[in-house]
Amino acid sequence: MFLNRWLAAILPNRCLMCHQHIEAEHHGICTVCLHACRYQTEICLGCGSKILLQMPFCGRCMLSPRLKVIAPCSYHQGMGHWVGQIKYQAQFAVIDVLVDALVQRILYLEFLGFIELPQVLVAVPLHRKRLQQRGFNQAWLIAHALSKRLDIPLVDNLLLRTIDTQPQAGLSGKLRRKNLNNAFELSAEFNWQRVALIDDVVTTGTTVDEIARLLQRKHTQVQVWCLARAEAPGLS
């Protein structure tokens, strides 16, 4: 860790995507590349598809209620790789700039009246064995940064991952759901009405759906905040 901080201090601050020098406090991704990857049109908060009107949901998702997933950009439009690098390569340089973009998106949607800010933040947990192997939980790092920027408490003792499931990547939707069945449990009683569930990325939504069901049984309103999201299959 000391070596990484020392290298960061002496090496030029360059964008990971275009390799141009960044003339700013932020590290990792320049404003030009970030803007190119951010949503340029209205997006359905349910399925992630483009919509023409300024509405929270598209017609299909209005008929079939979905979780509201808030992200500043699409997983498939250039940013997914770098979000994945947080988890797989401990590339923390992109967290701050993407969290800032997410905060802007959250406040914009709150201004429109599409979302209400939650009372607490909850990070998608890792199983203790996976946490020991990796050394960090990227969802918690993102949630911690969001908590500081938005002054919303981060709750660490609410949710446990009780089963060390196999990685979701490469599994079909059916196998993902089976893999996560009963993998989480609530570890504490609570009386919050609004919770934001924090993850690095939402692709199929299987993980956040499984956790949301636990929280919704307590009559809790759940929304999901992440750095990038994928569109629902067939809707991109």
Accessible surface in RSA format (square Angstrom, percent):
REM  Atomic radii and reference values for relative SASA: ProtOr
REM  Chains: A
REM  Algorithm: Lee & Richards
REM  Probe-radius: 1.40
REM  Slices: 20
REM RES _ NUM      All-atoms   Total-Side   Main-Chain    Non-polar    All polar
REM                ABS   REL    ABS   REL    ABS   REL    ABS   REL    ABS   REL
RES MET A   1   151.97  78.7 117.09  77.5  34.88  83.1  94.03  79.9  57.95  76.8
RES PHE A   2   149.95  75.0 145.98  90.4   3.97  10.3 145.98  88.5   3.97  11.4
RES LEU A   3   108.85  60.6 106.91  76.5   1.94   4.9 106.97  75.1   1.88   5.0
RES ASN A   4    93.51  64.5  86.72  83.8   6.79  16.3  23.84  57.4  69.67  67.3
RES ARG A   5   146.73  61.6 137.32  70.0   9.42  22.4  72.07  98.5  74.66  45.3
RES TRP A   6   125.45  50.3 119.43  57.8   6.02  14.1 102.37  54.6  23.08  37.4
RES LEU A   7    61.52  34.3  61.52  44.0   0.00   0.0  61.52  43.2   0.00   0.0
RES ALA A   8    68.98  63.4  45.29  69.9  23.70  53.9  55.78  78.6  13.20  35.0
RES ALA A   9    85.08  78.2  43.43  67.0  41.65  94.7  54.69  77.0  30.39  80.5
RES ILE A  10    96.82  55.1  64.64  48.2  32.18  77.6  70.04  50.4  26.78  72.7
RES LEU A  11   101.46  56.5  91.50  65.5   9.96  25.0  91.68  64.4   9.78  26.3
RES PRO A  12    79.98  58.3  56.20  51.2  23.78  86.4  66.59  55.0  13.39  83.2
RES ASN A  13    27.89  19.2  20.86  20.2   7.03  16.9  19.76  47.6   8.13   7.9
RES ARG A  14   122.76  51.5 110.82  56.5  11.94  28.4  35.59  48.6  87.17  52.8
RES CYS A  15     0.95   0.7   0.00   0.0   0.95   2.2   0.00   0.0   0.95   1.0
RES LEU A  16    46.86  26.1  41.62  29.8   5.25  13.2  42.92  30.1   3.94  10.6
RES MET A  17    55.85  28.9  28.82  19.1  27.03  64.3  32.30  27.5  23.54  31.2
RES CYS A  18    46.94  35.5  29.26  32.6  17.68  41.5  31.30  79.3  15.64  16.9
RES HIS A  19   123.45  67.5 118.06  82.1   5.39  13.8  78.16  80.6  45.29  52.7
RES GLN A  20   117.85  65.9 117.42  85.8   0.44   1.0  34.48  73.4  83.38  63.2
RES HIS A  21    90.20  49.3  71.70  49.8  18.49  47.3  51.51  53.1  38.68  45.0
RES ILE A  22    11.16   6.3   6.12   4.6   5.04  12.1   7.90   5.7   3.26   8.8
RES GLU A  23   154.34  88.6 118.73  89.8  35.61  84.8  60.64 117.3  93.71  76.5
RES ALA A  24    54.88  50.5  24.99  38.6  29.89  68.0  39.34  55.4  15.54  41.2
RES GLU A  25   163.85  94.1 141.92 107.4  21.93  52.2  64.13 124.0  99.72  81.4
RES HIS A  26    65.97  36.1  63.62  44.2   2.35   6.0  39.90  41.1  26.08  30.3
RES HIS A  27    92.86  50.7  91.14  63.3   1.72   4.4  57.28  59.0  35.58  41.4
RES GLY A  28     3.48   4.3   0.00   N/A   3.48   4.3   1.43   3.9   2.05   4.6
RES ILE A  29     1.95   1.1   0.00   0.0   1.95   4.7   0.00   0.0   1.95   5.3
RES CYS A  30    14.55  11.0  13.95  15.6   0.59   1.4  11.08  28.1   3.47   3.7
RES THR A  31    98.83  70.3  94.12  95.4   4.71  11.2  69.69  93.6  29.13  44.0
RES VAL A  32   115.90  76.3 110.34  99.9   5.56  13.4 114.49  99.5   1.40   3.8
RES CYS A  33    16.37  12.4  14.34  16.0   2.04   4.8   2.35   6.0  14.02  15.1
RES LEU A  34    13.51   7.5  13.51   9.7   0.00   0.0  13.51   9.5   0.00   0.0
RES HIS A  35   116.01  63.4 115.04  80.0   0.98   2.5  77.38  79.8  38.63  45.0
RES ALA A  36    76.09  70.0  45.24  69.8  30.85  70.2  52.81  74.4  23.29  61.7
RES CYS A  37     9.59   7.3   6.46   7.2   3.13   7.3   0.41   1.0   9.18   9.9
RES ARG A  38    60.57  25.4  56.04  28.6   4.53  10.8   6.81   9.3  53.76  32.6
RES TYR A  39    42.46  19.8  17.85  10.2  24.61  64.0  20.72  15.6  21.74  26.8
RES GLN A  40   111.68  62.5  72.75  53.2  38.93  92.7  57.03 121.4  54.65  41.4
RES THR A  41    69.07  49.1  53.06  53.8  16.01  38.2  62.18  83.5   6.89  10.4
RES GLU A  42    44.12  25.3  42.03  31.8   2.09   5.0  13.59  26.3  30.54  24.9
RES ILE A  43     9.37   5.3   4.93   3.7   4.44  10.7   4.93   3.5   4.44  12.1
RES CYS A  44     0.00   0.0   0.00   0.0   0.00   0.0   0.00   0.0   0.00   0.0
RES LEU A  45     2.71   1.5   2.60   1.9   0.12   0.3   2.71   1.9   0.00   0.0
RES GLY A  46     5.25   6.5   0.00   N/A   5.25   6.5   0.00   0.0   5.25  11.8
RES CYS A  47     0.38   0.3   0.20   0.2   0.19   0.4   0.19   0.5   0.20   0.2
RES GLY A  48     1.37   1.7   0.00   N/A   1.37   1.7   0.14   0.4   1.23   2.8
RES SER A  49    15.42  13.0  14.36  19.2   1.05   2.4  10.85  23.1   4.57   6.4
RES LYS A  50   159.29  77.7 136.58  83.8  22.71  54.1  81.63  73.5  77.66  82.7
RES ILE A  51    25.79  14.7  15.85  11.8   9.94  24.0  21.31  15.3   4.48  12.2
RES LEU A  52   179.75 100.1 148.03 105.9  31.72  79.7 150.69 105.8  29.05  78.2
RES LEU A  53   120.81  67.3 118.42  84.7   2.40   6.0 119.96  84.2   0.86   2.3
RES GLN A  54    97.12  54.3  73.93  54.0  23.19  55.2  20.85  44.4  76.28  57.9
RES MET A  55    64.27  33.3  61.33  40.6   2.94   7.0  47.01  40.0  17.27  22.9
RES PRO A  56    38.48  28.0  38.39  35.0   0.09   0.3  38.48  31.8   0.00   0.0
RES PHE A  57    34.60  17.3  34.12  21.1   0.48   1.2  34.12  20.7   0.48   1.4
RES CYS A  58    19.59  14.8  15.60  17.4   4.00   9.4  14.66  37.2   4.93   5.3
RES GLY A  59    48.66  60.0   0.00   N/A  48.66  60.0  35.53  97.5  13.12  29.4
RES ARG A  60   149.02  62.6 139.31  71.0   9.70  23.1  50.66  69.2  98.36  59.6
RES CYS A  61     1.62   1.2   0.00   0.0   1.62   3.8   0.17   0.4   1.45   1.6
RES MET A  62   114.39  59.2  85.46  56.6  28.93  68.9  84.15  71.5  30.24  40.1
RES LEU A  63   160.23  89.2 130.39  93.3  29.84  75.0 133.02  93.4  27.21  73.2
RES SER A  64    65.55  55.4  63.47  84.7   2.08   4.8  31.11  66.3  34.44  48.2
RES PRO A  65   124.90  91.0  98.55  89.8  26.35  95.8 102.81  84.9  22.09 137.3
RES ARG A  66   104.90  44.0  83.46  42.5  21.44  51.0  24.68  33.7  80.22  48.6
RES LEU A  67    25.10  14.0  14.46  10.3  10.64  26.7  17.53  12.3   7.57  20.4
RES LYS A  68    59.00  28.8  57.87  35.5   1.13   2.7  27.26  24.5  31.74  33.8
RES VAL A  69     9.91   6.5   7.63   6.9   2.28   5.5   7.63   6.6   2.28   6.2
RES ILE A  70     0.34   0.2   0.00   0.0   0.34   0.8   0.34   0.2   0.00   0.0
RES ALA A  71     2.19   2.0   0.00   0.0   2.19   5.0   0.00   0.0   2.19   5.8
RES PRO A  72     3.68   2.7   0.45   0.4   3.22  11.7   1.52   1.3   2.15  13.4
RES CYS A  73     0.17   0.1   0.17   0.2   0.00   0.0   0.00   0.0   0.17   0.2
RES SER A  74     2.55   2.2   2.42   3.2   0.12   0.3   2.42   5.2   0.12   0.2
RES TYR A  75    72.08  33.7  66.64  37.9   5.44  14.1  23.01  17.3  49.07  60.5
RES HIS A  76   111.03  60.7  82.49  57.3  28.55  73.0  57.84  59.6  53.20  61.9
RES GLN A  77   114.84  64.2 101.88  74.5  12.96  30.9  31.85  67.8  82.99  62.9
RES GLY A  78    39.48  48.7   0.00   N/A  39.48  48.7  30.14  82.7   9.34  20.9
RES MET A  79     0.00   0.0   0.00   0.0   0.00   0.0   0.00   0.0   0.00   0.0
RES GLY A  80     3.36   4.1   0.00   N/A   3.36   4.1   2.08   5.7   1.28   2.9
RES HIS A  81   110.96  60.6  93.04  64.7  17.92  45.8  70.52  72.7  40.45  47.1
RES TRP A  82    45.70  18.3  45.70  22.1   0.00   0.0  38.52  20.5   7.18  11.6
RES VAL A  83     0.13   0.1   0.13   0.1   0.00   0.0   0.13   0.1   0.00   0.0
RES GLY A  84    13.97  17.2   0.00   N/A  13.97  17.2  13.93  38.2   0.04   0.1
RES GLN A  85    40.31  22.5  40.31  29.5   0.00   0.0   0.06   0.1  40.25  30.5
RES ILE A  86     0.00   0.0   0.00   0.0   0.00   0.0   0.00   0.0   0.00   0.0
RES LYS A  87    47.31  23.1  41.40  25.4   5.90  14.1   6.60   5.9  40.70  43.4
RES TYR A  88   138.33  64.6 110.96  63.1  27.36  71.2  93.19  70.0  45.13  55.6
RES GLN A  89   121.90  68.2  97.13  71.0  24.77  59.0  21.79  46.4 100.11  75.9
RES ALA A  90    49.90  45.9  34.42  53.1  15.47  35.2  34.42  48.5  15.47  41.0
RES GLN A  91    49.89  27.9  47.19  34.5   2.70   6.4   3.36   7.2  46.52  35.3
RES PHE A  92    73.54  36.8  61.82  38.3  11.72  30.5  61.98  37.6  11.57  33.1
RES ALA A  93    40.08  36.9  23.92  36.9  16.16  36.8  35.06  49.4   5.02  13.3
RES VAL A  94     0.00   0.0   0.00   0.0   0.00   0.0   0.00   0.0   0.00   0.0
RES ILE A  95    13.47   7.7  13.47  10.0   0.00   0.0  13.47   9.7   0.00   0.0
RES ASP A  96    72.24  50.6  71.96  71.6   0.28   0.7   9.76  23.0  62.48  62.3
RES VAL A  97     5.50   3.6   5.50   5.0   0.00   0.0   5.50   4.8   0.00   0.0
RES LEU A  98     0.01   0.0   0.01   0.0   0.00   0.0   0.01   0.0   0.00   0.0
RES VAL A  99     0.00   0.0   0.00   0.0   0.00   0.0   0.00   0.0   0.00   0.0
RES ASP A 100    32.21  22.6  30.40  30.3   1.81   4.3  15.55  36.6  16.66  16.6
RES ALA A 101     0.63   0.6   0.00   0.0   0.63   1.4   0.37   0.5   0.26   0.7
RES LEU A 102     0.00   0.0   0.00   0.0   0.00   0.0   0.00   0.0   0.00   0.0
RES VAL A 103    18.11  11.9  18.11  16.4   0.00   0.0  18.11  15.7   0.00   0.0
RES GLN A 104    98.85  55.3  90.78  66.3   8.08  19.2  37.91  80.7  60.94  46.2
RES ARG A 105    28.92  12.1  26.06  13.3   2.86   6.8  12.99  17.8  15.94   9.7
RES ILE A 106     0.00   0.0   0.00   0.0   0.00   0.0   0.00   0.0   0.00   0.0
RES LEU A 107    78.09  43.5  73.73  52.7   4.37  11.0  74.04  52.0   4.05  10.9
RES TYR A 108    82.68  38.6  76.34  43.4   6.34  16.5  72.56  54.5  10.12  12.5
RES LEU A 109     3.45   1.9   3.45   2.5   0.00   0.0   3.45   2.4   0.00   0.0
RES GLU A 110    68.10  39.1  58.63  44.4   9.47  22.6  13.82  26.7  54.28  44.3
RES PHE A 111   173.39  86.7 142.44  88.2  30.95  80.5 152.35  92.4  21.05  60.2
RES LEU A 112    45.81  25.5  19.11  13.7  26.71  67.1  22.99  16.1  22.83  61.4
RES GLY A 113    60.42  74.5   0.00   N/A  60.42  74.5  29.36  80.6  31.06  69.6
RES PHE A 114    28.06  14.0  24.96  15.5   3.10   8.1  27.17  16.5   0.89   2.5
RES ILE A 115    12.43   7.1   0.59   0.4  11.84  28.5   6.92   5.0   5.51  15.0
RES GLU A 116    99.00  56.8  93.40  70.7   5.60  13.3  36.82  71.2  62.18  50.8
RES LEU A 117    43.66  24.3  41.48  29.7   2.17   5.5  41.48  29.1   2.17   5.8
RES PRO A 118     7.30   5.3   0.00   0.0   7.30  26.5   0.00   0.0   7.30  45.4
RES GLN A 119    59.39  33.2  46.47  34.0  12.92  30.8  22.36  47.6  37.03  28.1
RES VAL A 120     4.38   2.9   4.38   4.0   0.00   0.0   4.38   3.8   0.00   0.0
RES LEU A 121     0.00   0.0   0.00   0.0   0.00   0.0   0.00   0.0   0.00   0.0
RES VAL A 122     2.97   2.0   2.97   2.7   0.00   0.0   2.97   2.6   0.00   0.0
RES ALA A 123    11.03  10.1   4.24   6.5   6.79  15.4   4.24   6.0   6.79  18.0
RES VAL A 124     8.56   5.6   7.34   6.6   1.22   2.9   7.34   6.4   1.22   3.3
RES PRO A 125    19.12  13.9  16.83  15.3   2.29   8.3  19.01  15.7   0.10   0.7
RES LEU A 126    29.68  16.5  15.63  11.2  14.06  35.3  15.63  11.0  14.06  37.8
RES HIS A 127    17.11   9.3  16.36  11.4   0.74   1.9   9.45   9.7   7.65   8.9
RES ARG A 128   170.66  71.7 164.56  83.9   6.09  14.5  59.74  81.6 110.92  67.2
RES LYS A 129   107.00  52.2 106.01  65.0   1.00   2.4  54.91  49.4  52.10  55.5
RES ARG A 130    54.65  22.9  54.54  27.8   0.11   0.3  15.94  21.8  38.71  23.5
RES LEU A 131    74.87  41.7  73.71  52.7   1.16   2.9  73.71  51.8   1.16   3.1
RES GLN A 132   146.51  81.9 115.09  84.1  31.42  74.8  47.16 100.4  99.35  75.4
RES GLN A 133   131.81  73.7  92.87  67.9  38.94  92.7  46.53  99.0  85.28  64.7
RES ARG A 134    59.92  25.2  34.23  17.5  25.69  61.2  19.47  26.6  40.45  24.5
RES GLY A 135    60.89  75.1   0.00   N/A  60.89  75.1  28.93  79.4  31.96  71.6
RES PHE A 136    33.13  16.6  27.73  17.2   5.41  14.1  33.13  20.1   0.00   0.0
RES ASN A 137    20.14  13.9  15.54  15.0   4.60  11.1   5.91  14.2  14.23  13.7
RES GLN A 138     8.59   4.8   8.59   6.3   0.00   0.0   0.00   0.0   8.59   6.5
RES ALA A 139     1.00   0.9   1.00   1.5   0.00   0.0   1.00   1.4   0.00   0.0
RES TRP A 140    87.91  35.3  87.91  42.6   0.00   0.0  84.42  45.0   3.49   5.7
RES LEU A 141    49.47  27.6  45.03  32.2   4.44  11.2  45.42  31.9   4.05  10.9
RES ILE A 142     0.00   0.0   0.00   0.0   0.00   0.0   0.00   0.0   0.00   0.0
RES ALA A 143     0.00   0.0   0.00   0.0   0.00   0.0   0.00   0.0   0.00   0.0
RES HIS A 144    72.15  39.4  72.15  50.2   0.00   0.0  49.10  50.6  23.05  26.8
RES ALA A 145     8.49   7.8   8.13  12.5   0.36   0.8   8.49  12.0   0.00   0.0
RES LEU A 146     0.00   0.0   0.00   0.0   0.00   0.0   0.00   0.0   0.00   0.0
RES SER A 147    18.47  15.6  16.69  22.3   1.78   4.1   1.20   2.6  17.27  24.2
RES LYS A 148   142.82  69.7 111.64  68.5  31.18  74.2  67.80  61.0  75.02  79.9
RES ARG A 149    89.91  37.7  54.10  27.6  35.81  85.3  33.03  45.1  56.88  34.5
RES LEU A 150    26.31  14.7   7.62   5.5  18.69  47.0  11.34   8.0  14.97  40.3
RES ASP A 151   132.42  92.8 111.92 111.4  20.50  48.5  32.18  75.7 100.24 100.0
RES ILE A 152    12.53   7.1  10.93   8.1   1.60   3.9  12.17   8.8   0.36   1.0
RES PRO A 153    81.70  59.5  71.52  65.2  10.18  37.0  81.06  66.9   0.64   4.0
RES LEU A 154    35.80  19.9  10.50   7.5  25.30  63.6  10.50   7.4  25.30  68.1
RES VAL A 155    21.58  14.2  14.97  13.6   6.61  15.9  18.38  16.0   3.20   8.7
RES ASP A 156    96.80  67.8  65.67  65.4  31.13  73.6  36.16  85.1  60.64  60.5
RES ASN A 157   101.62  70.1  92.98  89.9   8.65  20.8  41.73 100.4  59.89  57.9
RES LEU A 158     1.67   0.9   1.49   1.1   0.17   0.4   1.51   1.1   0.16   0.4
RES LEU A 159     9.38   5.2   2.22   1.6   7.16  18.0   2.22   1.6   7.16  19.3
RES LEU A 160    88.64  49.4  88.46  63.3   0.18   0.4  88.64  62.3   0.00   0.0
RES ARG A 161    38.03  16.0  28.85  14.7   9.18  21.9   3.43   4.7  34.60  21.0
RES THR A 162    55.84  39.7  31.95  32.4  23.89  56.9  30.56  41.1  25.28  38.2
RES ILE A 163    79.74  45.4  76.78  57.2   2.96   7.1  79.74  57.4   0.00   0.0
RES ASP A 164    54.01  37.8  28.67  28.5  25.34  59.9  12.08  28.4  41.93  41.8
RES THR A 165    10.01   7.1   3.82   3.9   6.19  14.8   5.27   7.1   4.74   7.2
RES GLN A 166   106.37  59.5  95.07  69.5  11.30  26.9  29.37  62.5  77.00  58.4
RES PRO A 167    87.09  63.5  78.94  72.0   8.15  29.6  85.12  70.3   1.97  12.2
RES GLN A 168    28.07  15.7  23.24  17.0   4.83  11.5  22.84  48.6   5.23   4.0
RES ALA A 169    74.89  68.9  51.03  78.8  23.86  54.3  54.71  77.1  20.18  53.5
RES GLY A 170    83.67 103.2   0.00   N/A  83.67 103.2  43.67 119.8  40.00  89.6
RES LEU A 171    35.22  19.6  24.19  17.3  11.03  27.7  25.16  17.7  10.05  27.1
RES SER A 172    61.19  51.7  46.64  62.2  14.55  33.5  53.56 114.1   7.63  10.7
RES GLY A 173    30.11  37.1   0.00   N/A  30.11  37.1  17.09  46.9  13.02  29.2
RES LYS A 174   159.96  78.0 155.36  95.3   4.60  10.9  97.89  88.1  62.07  66.1
RES LEU A 175    89.40  49.8  87.78  62.8   1.62   4.1  87.78  61.6   1.62   4.4
RES ARG A 176    31.87  13.4  31.87  16.2   0.00   0.0   0.00   0.0  31.87  19.3
RES ARG A 177   135.56  56.9 130.28  66.4   5.29  12.6  52.35  71.5  83.22  50.4
RES LYS A 178   158.66  77.4 141.71  86.9  16.95  40.3  92.13  82.9  66.53  70.9
RES ASN A 179    28.75  19.8  13.14  12.7  15.62  37.6  11.75  28.3  17.00  16.4
RES LEU A 180     0.29   0.2   0.29   0.2   0.00   0.0   0.29   0.2   0.00   0.0
RES ASN A 181    88.07  60.7  80.02  77.3   8.05  19.4  11.58  27.9  76.49  73.9
RES ASN A 182   105.42  72.7  93.42  90.3  12.00  28.9  26.08  62.8  79.34  76.7
RES ALA A 183     0.00   0.0   0.00   0.0   0.00   0.0   0.00   0.0   0.00   0.0
RES PHE A 184     9.01   4.5   0.28   0.2   8.73  22.7   0.28   0.2   8.73  25.0
RES GLU A 185    82.74  47.5  82.45  62.4   0.29   0.7  20.54  39.7  62.20  50.8
RES LEU A 186    40.38  22.5  16.09  11.5  24.29  61.1  16.09  11.3  24.29  65.4
RES SER A 187    51.41  43.4  13.84  18.5  37.58  86.6  21.67  46.2  29.74  41.7
RES ALA A 188    36.91  33.9  22.57  34.8  14.35  32.6  32.28  45.5   4.63  12.3
RES GLU A 189   147.59  84.7 121.40  91.8  26.19  62.3  67.56 130.7  80.03  65.3
RES PHE A 190    32.37  16.2   1.69   1.0  30.68  79.8  12.93   7.8  19.44  55.6
RES ASN A 191   121.87  84.0 108.79 105.1  13.08  31.5  40.69  97.9  81.17  78.5
RES TRP A 192    71.72  28.8  67.28  32.6   4.44  10.4  47.52  25.3  24.20  39.3
RES GLN A 193   102.20  57.1 100.15  73.2   2.04   4.9  49.80 106.0  52.40  39.7
RES ARG A 194    58.49  24.6  58.49  29.8   0.00   0.0   6.77   9.3  51.72  31.3
RES VAL A 195     0.57   0.4   0.00   0.0   0.57   1.4   0.00   0.0   0.57   1.5
RES ALA A 196     0.00   0.0   0.00   0.0   0.00   0.0   0.00   0.0   0.00   0.0
RES LEU A 197     0.00   0.0   0.00   0.0   0.00   0.0   0.00   0.0   0.00   0.0
RES ILE A 198     0.00   0.0   0.00   0.0   0.00   0.0   0.00   0.0   0.00   0.0
RES ASP A 199    16.29  11.4  16.29  16.2   0.00   0.0   0.00   0.0  16.29  16.2
RES ASP A 200     3.68   2.6   3.68   3.7   0.00   0.0   0.00   0.0   3.68   3.7
RES VAL A 201    26.78  17.6  19.50  17.7   7.28  17.5  19.50  16.9   7.28  19.7
RES VAL A 202     8.32   5.5   5.14   4.7   3.18   7.7   8.32   7.2   0.00   0.0
RES THR A 203    48.37  34.4  36.99  37.5  11.38  27.1  26.92  36.2  21.44  32.4
RES THR A 204    66.77  47.5  36.68  37.2  30.09  71.7  38.06  51.1  28.71  43.4
RES GLY A 205    12.49  15.4   0.00   N/A  12.49  15.4  10.24  28.1   2.25   5.0
RES THR A 206    12.68   9.0   7.47   7.6   5.20  12.4   7.09   9.5   5.59   8.4
RES THR A 207    24.35  17.3  22.79  23.1   1.57   3.7  11.30  15.2  13.05  19.7
RES VAL A 208     3.64   2.4   3.52   3.2   0.12   0.3   3.52   3.1   0.12   0.3
RES ASP A 209    56.44  39.5  54.60  54.3   1.84   4.3  10.26  24.2  46.18  46.1
RES GLU A 210    28.19  16.2  27.34  20.7   0.84   2.0   0.21   0.4  27.97  22.8
RES ILE A 211     0.00   0.0   0.00   0.0   0.00   0.0   0.00   0.0   0.00   0.0
RES ALA A 212     2.08   1.9   2.08   3.2   0.00   0.0   2.08   2.9   0.00   0.0
RES ARG A 213   111.85  47.0 109.78  56.0   2.07   4.9  51.59  70.5  60.25  36.5
RES LEU A 214    28.40  15.8  27.26  19.5   1.14   2.9  27.26  19.1   1.14   3.1
RES LEU A 215     0.64   0.4   0.64   0.5   0.00   0.0   0.64   0.4   0.00   0.0
RES GLN A 216    82.59  46.2  70.78  51.7  11.81  28.1  26.08  55.5  56.51  42.9
RES ARG A 217   166.35  69.8 140.11  71.4  26.25  62.5  64.92  88.7 101.44  61.5
RES LYS A 218    93.55  45.6  73.99  45.4  19.56  46.6  41.01  36.9  52.54  56.0
RES HIS A 219   168.79  92.2 140.87  97.9  27.92  71.4 102.85 106.0  65.94  76.7
RES THR A 220     4.63   3.3   0.04   0.0   4.59  10.9   1.05   1.4   3.58   5.4
RES GLN A 221   102.33  57.2  91.57  66.9  10.75  25.6  42.94  91.4  59.38  45.0
RES VAL A 222    11.34   7.5   0.00   0.0  11.34  27.3   0.00   0.0  11.34  30.8
RES GLN A 223     8.26   4.6   8.20   6.0   0.06   0.1   4.40   9.4   3.86   2.9
RES VAL A 224     0.00   0.0   0.00   0.0   0.00   0.0   0.00   0.0   0.00   0.0
RES TRP A 225     0.00   0.0   0.00   0.0   0.00   0.0   0.00   0.0   0.00   0.0
RES CYS A 226     0.00   0.0   0.00   0.0   0.00   0.0   0.00   0.0   0.00   0.0
RES LEU A 227     0.00   0.0   0.00   0.0   0.00   0.0   0.00   0.0   0.00   0.0
RES ALA A 228     0.00   0.0   0.00   0.0   0.00   0.0   0.00   0.0   0.00   0.0
RES ARG A 229    12.22   5.1  12.22   6.2   0.00   0.0   2.21   3.0  10.02   6.1
RES ALA A 230     7.01   6.4   6.05   9.3   0.96   2.2   6.05   8.5   0.96   2.5
RES GLU A 231    27.97  16.1  17.95  13.6  10.02  23.9   6.90  13.3  21.07  17.2
RES ALA A 232    14.64  13.5   9.63  14.9   5.01  11.4  14.03  19.8   0.61   1.6
RES PRO A 233   122.02  88.9  93.93  85.6  28.09 102.1 104.80  86.5  17.23 107.1
RES GLY A 234    82.14 101.3   0.00   N/A  82.14 101.3  41.97 115.2  40.16  89.9
RES LEU A 235    37.63  21.0  25.05  17.9  12.57  31.6  29.38  20.6   8.25  22.2
RES SER A 236   120.17 101.5  57.19  76.3  62.98 145.1  51.08 108.8  69.09  96.8
END  Absolute sums over single chains surface
CHAIN  1 A    12841.1      10320.8       2520.3       7242.2       5598.9
END  Absolute sums over all chains
TOTAL         12841.1      10320.8       2520.3       7242.2       5598.9
